[in-house]
Amino acid sequence: MEAKPEPQRLEAAEAVLCAWPVPVSFGGDRACYLPAIDRIQLPDRASYHSPAGLCATWAHEQIHSTGHESRLKRDTVGQ
């Protein structure tokens, strides 16, 4: 198996991230998951040093969203 070029990998990663059922808003100065409204907030794309950095942050916030009561309903206090 041959590794795909980075642009193709990042495009595939973003497609997976966009398929997650939690809405994403861009803007502001920090990334976070907002459980009260079940939404991921990310800074504008231009705020990231690289597309890979955006994907990593987005995936990190998606992991937090798995704690929502409609998903795994796990205890996320202190995270």
N, C-alpha and C positions, 0 to 999 in steps of 0.2 A: 504494500500500500504506500502510496506517495503522499506526502504532506501537501495540502493545498496552500497557495499563497495567502499571506495575512489578510489582504482585503476580502478574499472569499471566506475565510474563517470568520472574520468580524461580521460580514454580511449574514452569514448563517447564524451566528450568535445573536445578533440583533433580531432576526426573525423569530428565534425561540423566545427571546425576552418579550417581544411584542405579543406573542401568543398567550402569555400569562394573563389570567382573567382579572387582574387588579389594574385599575386605571393609573396612568402615569401623568403627572404634570411636570413641566419644565419651567424653571424660574427660581429666583431666590438664591440664597448663598449657602445652602446646605442640603445634603441628601438625608432623607428619613422616610420611614414608613409611618403613616398616620392611621393607627388602628380604629380610631373613633369613626373615621369616614372611609376606611378601607381603601386608602390611596397611597401611592408612592410619589414622593416629591423629590425631584432631582434638579440640580442647578442646570442652567442652559448648557447646551452641548459645547459651546465655545469656551466654557469654563474649564473643560478637561484638557489635560496635556496631550491626550491621545484618545483615539476611538476605543482602544483596549481598556483604558482607564474608565471610560464611561460604562462599558459593558461590565467591568468588574464591580463597579459601584452599584449599578442597576441590579445585578445578580445578588449582591449582598442584601439589598433592600427587599428583594423578592423572598429571600430566605426568611427575613423577619415577618413577611406577610403570611407565611405558612402558619403562624400562631393564631390567626384570626379564627373566631368561633365557627365560621363556615368551612374551615379547612381542618387543620390538625387540633385546633383549640388547645394548644400547649401553653404553659405558663411562660410569659415573656417578661415578667416583672424583673427589672434590673438589667435588661438588655440594652 
